[in-house]
Amino acid sequence: MAKRAKPAAKRGAGRSKLPKVGAGELLTLLDFVRYAVSLDLITRRVTTRKPAAYLVNKIYMRGLPFYVDERTIVPRSFIGELLDSHFGRQENDEYDEEDGSLVGDPASIRSVLDLCTGSGCLAILASRNFPNAAIDAVDISKDAIEVATRNVGDYGLQDRLKLYRGDLFKPLGGKRYDLIISNPPYVDAEGMADLPRECRTEPRLAFDGGADGLDIVRRILDEAEAHLTPQGGLLCEIGRCRPQLEAAYPQLPLLWLDTADSEGEVFWIAAADL
Ligand SMILES: C[S@@+](CC[C@H](N)C(=O)[O-])C[C@H]1O[C@@H](n2cnc3c(N)ncnc32)[C@H](O)[C@@H]1O
């Protein structure tokens, strides 16, 4: 049963003397530096300003590697950490009521939806937290779905994790889920005008949340109840939009969950409170 929120040396010296290192022989930090220099990665990072993850086609989340390229945003969501810290962990761990999971025993979660899945990273992480769940993941971008398809294949999850291309809940019909997670676009117009150069090499669609950043979040909140089981709940990241969101939905008892690097950027709400 989902828990409900209560209201409320000289530069460059010696560089040419460093022996070159192959990708399969990286052991020490110095090996990684030599590898990057010998492959011109550092030069490309500085001149193109592309995120390093695009240059090496890889990023790690919660210790797991995911393939990424320019077709999808570089994963940075706080939701991966929250799945571990607030939803009970996973596979071989015994569930203990004292863990205080927001959804009770994670093994009892039968269905999870990841809206705005991008590379599929959060859906794949969720498959580890909820070992008995069938997982659906949606993205409107054909490019993102292609990247997600590759990642789902890399993790051998084709039978348990289904990808849909479409607009939020639309491709899902009337389906309901025990848990909905989402890291949607939530950058407001001012933020979009000021987007750092690195982010401008990423798909605009992944950031653009409309004038106040909440265009997609509002739709998720308005439609989530119709897609949650009675004991379910919604976990949604909204960046710095908390003031706007609380002003727009003063009646909702949103529970704000913090992580090591964020405060008040992700909310939880039980289906019963929607
Ligand atoms: C901030 S990214 C998050 C990607 C991934 N979940 C992550 O955390 O790395 C937002 C994603 O939402 C997708 N998106 C934007 N509008 C959408 C819509 N109306 N329906 C479904 N997906 C949408 C974008 O294509 C992008 O992949």
The ligand as an ORCA input file, in Angstrom:
! r2SCAN-3c Opt
* xyz 0 1
  C      14.424     15.207    -19.169
  S      14.340     13.946    -20.428
  C      14.381     12.519    -19.364
  C      14.915     11.268    -19.986
  C      15.162     10.123    -19.003
  N      13.969      9.764    -18.275
  C      16.258     10.503    -18.037
  O      15.977     10.731    -16.844
  O      17.428     10.571    -18.463
  C      12.662     14.101    -20.940
  C      12.206     13.145    -22.043
  O      10.823     13.413    -22.290
  C      10.533     13.197    -23.639
  N       9.275     13.892    -23.938
  C       9.051     15.209    -24.150
  N       7.739     15.459    -24.345
  C       7.109     14.260    -24.240
  C       5.741     13.845    -24.351
  N       4.754     14.727    -24.582
  N       5.441     12.542    -24.202
  C       6.420     11.624    -23.966
  N       7.732     11.950    -23.865
  C       8.074     13.246    -23.982
  C      11.766     13.742    -24.356
  O      11.888     13.200    -25.641
  C      12.895     13.297    -23.389
  O      13.419     12.046    -23.789
*
